[in-house]
Amino acid sequence: MDDALHGLCQPLTVLQCRLAMGELAGGELVGGMDTLRQAIADALVECTRVNLAVGLMREMLQHELQMDRDQQERTR
């Protein structure tokens, strides 16, 4: 789970950076829209990575919970 949480932090940090870059680019007159579009595209890629990491953590947690339930059943 620790690795999964670490894996979640990296795309969140990159996402934050990309959105900040887009915010800065939005105020520029020259090249602002292209830079903004690229920042948004990059941020969407990071959102996908975050969703995948959260899905993996959910699967890991469900697996652990099932193992706990199975263990409890065996000890009854």
Phi, psi and omega in degrees: 000324179301317179296322180294319178294319177298319178296334178282325183295321182299308180295331177294319178295316179296319178301314178300317179296314181298318179293322177296320178296319178296321178297316178294318182293330181298335180272350180277147178274318184266119177075005184297316183292320178295317179295319179297314178299318179295319178298320178294316179299316179295321179296322178295323176298316180293325176300320177298317178297319178297314180300319178295318180295318179295319177299319178296316179297321178298316178298318179297316180295316178298320178297314179297318179297319178295320178297320178296316178297317179298319179295319179296320178296321181290332183272358179281000000 
